[in-house]
C-alpha cells in the first residue's frame, strides 16, 4: 500500500478516512522457523507499530509473529467510535485461529487493553502461555471509566488538549490529533466492559502467565498486576516490577529488558522434545 504521508493531515480531519496509517497502523506478520507462533495485541488507541520491537525480538528467536490491528485503531476517531469490545475481541480470536491452524503452539502477549484481550483469549482457547505488559485491569483513571456506561449516552467526545501536536513525525502527529488529545466516553465504556469481563474469568485462567508492570506507569498501577497474579489459577506464573518504564513498556526505555523477559517466558513454556 503506497499512501503519501501528506494524506494524513494534522489540522482538520478526513471524516471519510477509513484507511490505515501505512507505517504505524498496518498489521504485522513475520513467518518463523521453529513451528511456534506468538500473537501480539496492542492497547487502547494504540497501533501495531508499538509492538514492532517486541515482535522483531521474538521473530529473531524463531517464532512466527502476528500483530493484528484492532478495529478503529490507526484509522480515524470516527472509525473508533463505531467499534465495540466485541469487534476488538473478534479480531484477536480470528488471528489466534489463523495461527493455531498452522503452528504447533500459539502464545499471546498483550499491552494494556491488549492484556485484557489476552486474558479473555486464554479463558476460551488453548494458549501455550500469555504475557501481560501493563495489563489494564485497573487504571489511574478508574473513576472516569466507572461512569462511562452512563456517560456515553449523554457526553460527547471532547478534546482535552488545546495545543496542537508538536510531533515531527506526521503519523504520530495524526494519532495525537485524532486519538490521544481526546476523551471518548463511548469507546472507554467498552474498555470498562473488558475490565469487568477479564476480572470474572481470572479464576478460570490456568495458562502460564507472566505479568510485567512498572512503578513509573502513569496509566496502569502496579496493583493491577498484583490483582491478576493473586487471582489467576495458574500454577506457573510470575510478576515482574520494573522501575523506569512508562506505560508502553514494550516500546520504551526498558523495551530490551521487556522483550528479553517475554521471550524467555514464552520459550520456557514450550513443550520439551
Backbone torsions as a table, in degrees:
resi	resn	phi	psi	omega
1	UNK	NA	121.9	-177.3
2	UNK	-114.3	90.6	-179.6
3	UNK	-110.6	122.8	179.4
4	UNK	-62.4	144.1	-176.1
5	UNK	-63.2	-27.7	-179.6
6	UNK	-75.2	0.6	172.6
7	UNK	-66.4	-26.2	-176.0
8	UNK	-102.6	101.8	-175.0
9	UNK	-76.7	153.6	171.3
10	UNK	-90.6	-39.2	177.4
11	UNK	-103.1	124.1	-177.1
12	UNK	84.8	166.8	-175.4
13	UNK	-137.2	143.8	170.4
14	UNK	-83.0	103.6	-177.7
15	UNK	-71.4	-12.0	176.0
16	UNK	-103.4	18.9	-174.6
17	UNK	-84.1	109.1	177.5
18	UNK	-125.6	19.7	174.2
19	UNK	-92.7	154.6	-176.4
20	UNK	-89.6	142.2	174.0
21	UNK	-54.4	126.9	-169.6
22	UNK	-71.1	-21.2	179.1
23	UNK	-107.6	-47.2	-176.2
24	UNK	-82.7	-26.6	-168.5
25	UNK	-105.4	-18.3	-175.9
26	UNK	-67.8	138.5	176.5
27	UNK	-57.3	152.9	-179.1
28	UNK	-114.1	134.2	173.8
29	UNK	-143.5	124.0	178.2
30	UNK	-132.7	120.0	-177.3
31	UNK	-75.9	132.3	-177.5
32	UNK	-99.1	-170.3	-173.9
33	UNK	-123.2	-10.0	-173.2
34	UNK	-100.8	3.2	177.2
35	UNK	84.4	0.9	-178.9
36	UNK	-117.4	152.2	-175.7
37	UNK	-127.8	155.3	176.1
38	UNK	-130.4	127.5	176.0
39	UNK	-97.6	120.6	-179.8
40	UNK	-105.8	134.5	-173.4
41	UNK	-124.3	118.2	-178.9
42	UNK	-78.2	176.4	-173.4
43	UNK	-97.1	-176.9	179.5
44	UNK	-62.4	128.7	-172.9
45	UNK	57.7	17.0	177.0
46	UNK	-87.4	-162.5	-178.6
47	UNK	-159.7	160.2	-178.0
48	UNK	-54.2	-35.2	-175.1
49	UNK	-61.3	-25.8	179.8
50	UNK	-70.6	-11.9	177.1
51	UNK	-103.3	3.6	-171.6
52	UNK	-66.1	-42.5	-179.1
53	UNK	-61.6	-48.3	177.8
54	UNK	-58.8	-43.0	179.5
55	UNK	-61.8	-37.4	179.0
56	UNK	-64.1	-43.7	179.5
57	UNK	-63.8	-43.2	179.5
58	UNK	-66.2	-39.4	178.8
59	UNK	-66.1	-40.7	176.3
60	UNK	-63.6	-23.8	176.0
61	UNK	-83.4	3.3	174.5
62	UNK	105.3	-5.6	-174.4
63	UNK	-86.2	145.6	164.2
64	UNK	-73.6	136.2	-176.8
65	UNK	-125.3	131.4	175.3
66	UNK	-127.7	129.7	176.5
67	UNK	-125.4	94.0	178.6
68	UNK	-73.1	157.5	171.9
69	UNK	-94.1	121.5	178.2
70	UNK	-68.0	139.4	-178.2
71	UNK	-53.5	138.4	179.2
72	UNK	85.4	-1.8	-177.6
73	UNK	-105.3	140.0	179.5
74	UNK	60.0	27.6	174.1
75	UNK	-122.6	-75.9	177.2
76	UNK	-159.5	157.0	177.7
77	UNK	-61.2	-40.1	178.3
78	UNK	-60.0	-39.9	177.3
79	UNK	-61.8	-46.4	-179.6
80	UNK	-60.2	-39.5	-177.8
81	UNK	-66.2	-14.9	178.6
82	UNK	-96.7	0.6	-176.7
83	UNK	-105.1	157.5	177.9
84	UNK	-127.0	173.4	178.2
85	UNK	-60.9	-28.7	178.6
86	UNK	-65.6	-38.2	177.0
87	UNK	-62.7	-43.5	-178.7
88	UNK	-65.2	-46.3	-178.0
89	UNK	-68.0	-38.2	179.5
90	UNK	-62.3	-37.0	178.1
91	UNK	-64.1	-40.4	178.4
92	UNK	-65.6	-45.1	-179.2
93	UNK	-63.9	-40.9	177.3
94	UNK	-61.3	-43.7	-179.7
95	UNK	-63.3	-40.8	177.3
96	UNK	-60.5	-47.3	-178.2
97	UNK	-60.5	-39.9	177.9
98	UNK	-60.8	-44.0	-179.5
99	UNK	-70.0	-40.7	-176.8
100	UNK	-65.8	-25.6	179.5
101	UNK	-73.9	-14.5	-174.4
102	UNK	-130.2	4.4	-177.6
103	UNK	-134.0	152.5	-177.9
104	UNK	-63.9	-44.6	176.9
105	UNK	-138.5	158.5	174.1
106	UNK	-130.8	125.2	171.7
107	UNK	-106.6	163.7	-180.0
108	UNK	-134.1	146.0	175.0
109	UNK	-137.3	129.2	-177.1
110	UNK	-128.7	144.6	177.1
111	UNK	-105.1	128.6	173.7
112	UNK	55.8	-117.0	176.6
113	UNK	-59.9	-30.7	175.5
114	UNK	-60.0	-29.2	175.2
115	UNK	-66.9	-38.1	176.5
116	UNK	-64.4	-42.0	178.0
117	UNK	-64.6	-35.3	176.9
118	UNK	-66.6	-37.4	177.4
119	UNK	-63.7	-46.9	177.8
120	UNK	-60.8	-41.3	179.2
121	UNK	-60.1	-47.2	-177.6
122	UNK	-66.7	-21.1	178.2
123	UNK	-79.4	-12.5	-175.1
124	UNK	-119.4	-24.4	-177.1
125	UNK	-130.2	175.3	-174.3
126	UNK	-94.7	71.2	171.2
127	UNK	-67.6	140.8	177.5
128	UNK	-69.8	-39.8	176.0
129	UNK	-161.1	162.8	172.4
130	UNK	-132.0	147.8	176.3
131	UNK	-124.1	130.4	-175.3
132	UNK	-119.1	117.9	178.0
133	UNK	-106.3	118.3	-178.0
134	UNK	49.6	52.6	-176.7
135	UNK	-64.5	128.5	-169.4
136	UNK	-87.6	47.3	176.7
137	UNK	-63.3	-38.3	166.8
138	UNK	-133.6	153.9	179.9
139	UNK	-131.5	170.7	177.0
140	UNK	-74.6	-7.3	176.6
141	UNK	-111.5	34.5	-174.5
142	UNK	-63.9	-32.9	178.1
143	UNK	-63.6	-40.5	176.5
144	UNK	-64.4	-45.4	-179.6
145	UNK	-61.9	-35.0	-177.2
146	UNK	-63.3	-29.0	-177.7
147	UNK	-96.5	-4.9	-176.4
148	UNK	-64.4	-31.3	177.8
149	UNK	-56.8	-33.0	176.6
150	UNK	-92.0	-40.4	-175.1
151	UNK	-64.6	-27.6	-177.2
152	UNK	-61.7	-23.8	-179.1
153	UNK	-85.4	-17.8	-174.2
154	UNK	-123.4	-19.3	-178.0
155	UNK	-110.0	124.2	176.8
156	UNK	-77.5	167.9	171.6
157	UNK	-61.9	143.0	-180.0
158	UNK	-139.2	145.9	177.1
159	UNK	-79.7	124.4	-178.6
160	UNK	-102.0	-5.9	176.6
161	UNK	-119.7	119.6	-176.5
162	UNK	-80.6	-35.8	-176.0
163	UNK	-73.6	143.8	178.2
164	UNK	-70.9	163.7	178.8
165	UNK	-61.0	141.6	176.1
166	UNK	-105.3	4.4	-177.6
167	UNK	-66.3	135.3	177.2
168	UNK	-77.8	-30.0	178.3
169	UNK	-74.7	125.9	-173.5
170	UNK	-65.7	-35.6	-180.0
171	UNK	-73.0	-40.2	176.7
172	UNK	-64.9	-40.7	176.8
173	UNK	-60.0	-41.6	178.2
174	UNK	-62.7	-45.7	179.6
175	UNK	-60.3	-40.7	179.3
176	UNK	-64.6	-45.5	-178.2
177	UNK	-69.5	-34.7	-173.8
178	UNK	-90.3	-27.6	-175.6
179	UNK	-124.6	-58.8	-164.5
180	UNK	-70.0	-23.3	-179.4
181	UNK	-89.5	10.8	-174.7
182	UNK	-123.5	145.2	167.9
183	UNK	-104.2	123.4	-173.1
184	UNK	-124.6	95.3	-176.5
185	UNK	-56.4	-36.0	-176.2
186	UNK	-64.2	-58.2	178.2
187	UNK	-65.7	-30.0	175.8
188	UNK	-63.3	-32.3	178.1
189	UNK	-65.6	-30.1	177.5
190	UNK	-76.2	-31.6	171.1
191	UNK	-62.4	-41.1	177.6
192	UNK	-61.5	-40.1	176.4
193	UNK	-59.7	-43.8	179.3
194	UNK	-62.8	-38.3	176.1
195	UNK	-58.3	-48.0	-178.2
196	UNK	-64.2	-43.0	-179.3
197	UNK	-66.8	-39.5	178.8
198	UNK	-64.6	-40.3	178.5
199	UNK	-61.1	-38.1	-176.9
200	UNK	-67.1	-29.6	-174.6
201	UNK	-99.5	1.1	-175.7
202	UNK	-56.8	-41.8	179.8
203	UNK	-64.7	-20.7	-179.5
204	UNK	-84.9	-9.6	-175.6
205	UNK	-80.4	113.8	175.2
206	UNK	-113.1	-5.2	176.2
207	UNK	-62.6	141.8	172.7
208	UNK	-57.0	132.3	-173.1
209	UNK	-130.3	129.9	170.6
210	UNK	-113.1	133.6	-177.3
211	UNK	-123.4	130.6	176.3
212	UNK	-121.0	125.2	175.5
213	UNK	-131.9	167.4	-177.6
214	UNK	-135.7	142.8	178.4
215	UNK	-69.4	-20.4	-178.4
216	UNK	-98.4	7.9	179.4
217	UNK	-75.0	117.7	-178.6
218	UNK	-85.2	-4.3	-177.0
219	UNK	-110.0	-40.9	-178.2
220	UNK	-123.3	116.2	-178.3
221	UNK	-73.3	159.3	177.6
222	UNK	-56.3	-33.5	-178.7
223	UNK	-57.2	-30.1	178.4
224	UNK	-60.0	-43.9	177.6
225	UNK	-66.9	-37.9	-179.7
226	UNK	-65.7	-38.9	178.3
227	UNK	-61.6	-46.9	179.4
228	UNK	-61.2	-47.3	-178.4
229	UNK	-58.2	-42.2	-175.7
230	UNK	-76.8	-24.7	-173.9
231	UNK	-97.9	-24.7	-178.7
232	UNK	-69.2	155.4	-178.2
233	UNK	-95.9	5.8	-178.0
234	UNK	-63.0	135.5	174.8
235	UNK	-81.5	-21.7	177.5
236	UNK	-111.9	110.7	-178.3
237	UNK	-156.2	155.9	176.5
238	UNK	-148.3	151.0	176.5
239	UNK	-126.8	117.6	-179.6
240	UNK	-110.2	129.3	-179.6
241	UNK	-113.9	113.8	178.2
242	UNK	-86.7	161.7	-175.8
243	UNK	-102.1	-25.6	-166.6
244	UNK	-119.7	-22.2	-169.8
245	UNK	-68.3	138.1	166.0
246	UNK	-75.4	-164.9	-169.0
247	UNK	-62.7	-44.0	-176.4
248	UNK	-82.2	74.1	-171.5
249	UNK	-56.2	-37.3	-174.3
250	UNK	-78.8	-3.4	-179.1
251	UNK	-142.0	41.2	-177.1
252	UNK	-134.5	-154.8	-170.1
253	UNK	-66.7	-20.7	177.7
254	UNK	-114.7	29.8	-176.3
255	UNK	-64.7	-33.4	178.7
256	UNK	-64.1	-43.2	178.3
257	UNK	-64.6	-43.8	-179.8
258	UNK	-61.1	-45.8	-179.9
259	UNK	-62.9	-40.8	179.2
260	UNK	-64.3	-43.0	-179.9
261	UNK	-65.9	-41.7	-179.6
262	UNK	-68.3	-42.7	176.8
263	UNK	-60.0	-45.5	178.7
264	UNK	-58.9	-45.2	-177.3
265	UNK	-64.6	-46.4	-178.4
266	UNK	-63.0	-43.1	178.2
267	UNK	-62.7	-39.5	-176.7
268	UNK	-66.6	-19.6	-177.7
269	UNK	-101.1	3.9	178.1
270	UNK	-72.6	151.5	178.0
271	UNK	-65.3	139.4	178.8
272	UNK	-84.7	135.9	179.9
273	UNK	-111.1	NA	NA
